[in-house]
């Protein structure tokens, strides 16, 4: 099972995505386009790692943060934590209960 995330952007409807492979987020990129002027063209990448996401900032100007702490290199985004970049956030949705 791959992580499902909610992407919240200013003035936009939330996006709900399953992350099945390495995915880049930015204003002008080959992945998920973000309508946030504080986000770099190629801001960050996420890759599934079990139920979590491995996050890497791609040299963005304004940085990327997990629960308010700036990412240096790669970090893990777990369920219950918030990844923020510019005015955009990503949260992993809790997996459905078995049964």
Secondary structure, 3 states (H helix, E strand, C coil): CCCEEEEECCCCCCEEEECCCCEEEECCCCCEECCCCCCCCCCEEEEEECCEEEEEECCCCCCCEECCEECCCEEEECCCCEEEECCEEEEECCCCCCC
